[in-house]
């Protein structure tokens, strides 16, 4: 059944809204993937905070207008599934990469981050980006390191004084015994 103009406009508006807030997008060819596997992919994506869409290429091109994902227009050939990462830029890449490992027919075609089109081979780089919580903990570790070193240094000074005093005491006792 054909889609009417109002439905098409609603789809374009919805995808444009998602694309305007997304941090990254991953596009893949899903030909040959069973419905059960696609349902499992959608469930995994939902749990990871990734919005997955299958959309006609002409509608996708219109939806990408004015967003940083316009660079994906050249890669829009054949049936595509798009994963938009909203909170974590690497979430969509991780979901699609894991799914592509399990399902041979699923082929990642392109990625987009920061308005740049990346080839499918760059999926590992995007998938390895730390999550927000991991990035915060890494930053806190870097910020905490100087404070920890200072505390260790300050705590070491009384220990050094004690060791010097003990050495002087031992030396004086040794001189007194001779």
C-alpha positions, 0 to 999 in steps of 0.5 A: 500500500502506498504511503500518502503525502501526509505520512511521508511528511510525518516520517521526514519530520520525525527522522529530521528531528532525530537526526538533529539531536543525534551524535552519530549515525550508522547505516547498514544494508539489511538484505537477507536478514530475517524478521526475527533477527531484525526484531532482536536488533531493534530490541538490542538497539532500544536497550542501548538507547539507539533509535533504529529506522528503515526509511526510503532513501528519497525520504532520508535525503529530505530528512537529512537536510539541515543536519550533520548527516547530509553527508550520508546522502551519497551512501543511500543506495539500496535498502538501508537501516539507520541507527542514530545514537542519541546519548552515546556516540558509539552506541549505534556502532557497537550495536550494529558491529555486534549484530554484523558479527552474528549475522553474515548478511548484515553489511555496514555501509557508512558512518557519520560523526560530526558531519563527516562521512566515514567508511564502514572500516571505521566502525571499530574506532567509533564503537570503541569510543567510551560511554559517557560514564566511562569518559567521566570516570577517566576524567575524574581519574586524571583530575584525581592523580595530582591530588593523590600524588600531593597527599602521598608526598605530604604523608611521606614527609613525617615518615622521612623525619621519623626515619632521620631521627631514628638514624640519628638515635641509632648513631648516637647509641652506637657511639655511646656503646663504643 
